[in-house]
Amino acid sequence: MRDKAAAEVFELSTGVHASAVVRAAVQLGLADAVGDEPITLAELASAVGARRDTLGRFMRLLTAYGIFAEVGDRYEHTPTSRALRSDAPDGPAGIIRLGGDWNWILWGLLAHSVRTGESAFQAHYGQDIFAYFDQNRQAGDAFQHGLSVVAKREDPLVAEALPVKDGECVVELAGGKGNLLRAVLERHPGVTGVLVETEQALDTVDPALREGPLAERFRAFPGDCQTAVPGGGDVYLIKQTLHMWDDETCLRVLENCRRAAPPGARVVVVEQLLTSGPAERRTRLMDLHMLLVAGGRERTEKDFAELFHRAGLSFGGIRGEAGDLRLIEAVTPEA
């Protein structure tokens, strides 16, 4: 294309191809199949259960992206291909697997969600994503594994940044297996914790919270935070959950916190923040991803301040950072 703008837009439109190439490499387990020594195409095909001829064509493209290098009649790792190994520190393979076939379908329905404001997941599957995972365990397991990879990196940073004092009780809402609460209890030995989750989720809670020294400071509260939350907490912690919900659902949860919490308790929301600037593309993509998956959205600091005000809470500002996440605080009214 002679027109530069047209060429740039066309290049953007083909980004799905590169995504598909990386995803297929992870699905085939190619990076795990190649060790420290170069491997022949026949050996690689046998290791991953692929046809030799089509794998050869695929490897030819991968090397063009710098994923693996061709040395004679063998293939060897590059730094990029090593990053795709399942055992790579901070490797993205688990996160790539998190978005299964459903993720590809949803992004194909982006125009529908933009027109209607509806969750593409609900429109396509006729149920929410968690009901879908209950019926499709392989997809659900991949999703949970991907979340655990991200949590392993993020949770210690959140626990470090969380403003909490000895003797206080941290109540985590919709905390899944309790990985973040575990990080908080390990980082703050004078703190107790309560995990609010459904009974089904609590069946898979992190064993370290049920057994050993942390068990004395841990309590499970079966329930749905959209309906009720336990009282007596000093800090109500909500990590990357509100962005899955519309404002009205978020308000129900925040109002439940206000009603249950003692005067002066804090509600700490851990989320990415929408801001202005050239580095904002990633969060804006996540904003639309939340729309597609659950009808949710990413929010600005002002958006959170308005949500807290509507819920009867006082906005306390940004109280810390944990990588790309921000700790956004609200305070319950004094008696």
C-alpha angles and dihedrals in degrees: 000000000000095000109082095207092050091050092050093050092047090051089053090051091058094053089102088068094060090046090052091050093053093043092051091050089055094044091052092048093229097152091052091049094056113075133185093296126063115264132209122241091246091053092047093048090051092048095053099032098244135136111265096226098050092040088054090055090048093048089051089060094043091055089052087060091048092252101134125347127241113230111181106305094339139078127225137181127274122194088261095053091045088056088061094059115113090234096049113125107250087358117166098220095101092047091049090054089050091075103063130179089299090065092057091049093051096053088052087060095052094114089055093054092045091052096045108022088231128137107258089211093059092043094050103036100028092230139064122272096257093052087050091052090050088060097038106048096176091056090044093050091049090050093050092046091052091050090050091053090054093043092052088062099037106037098067089051091051092047090050093050097042112113101228134139135210113279095028126123120228115204112196116201121211089354099159111210092356098252093143093046089051090053090050094050092047092049094044110039093181094059131090125211141209122196116207111201142129117281089248092055092046089058087070098042118146106278090223088069093053098042137038129017096330092059091074090061098040133086130176121219113196112214150081116280089212086067105034143336129206121262128232100058123137094197125028106200123200116177122191094329106103091061088067092060139066120245096265093055091047089051092055091054095045092047089051088054092050092051095045102039124084119247112287095019117143130235110205116194116193112203144128112266126225108232136162124262143079094284091061098092095095095054092044089054089050089050090060092040089059090050091052096044103041112351090261133128146206115250142212124235088257091053091055092046089054093046091051092048092051089050092053095254129127116241110239099184132233108328102181150343132242109183107293091349128092128208105227115191136206128178129216117237120271115247 
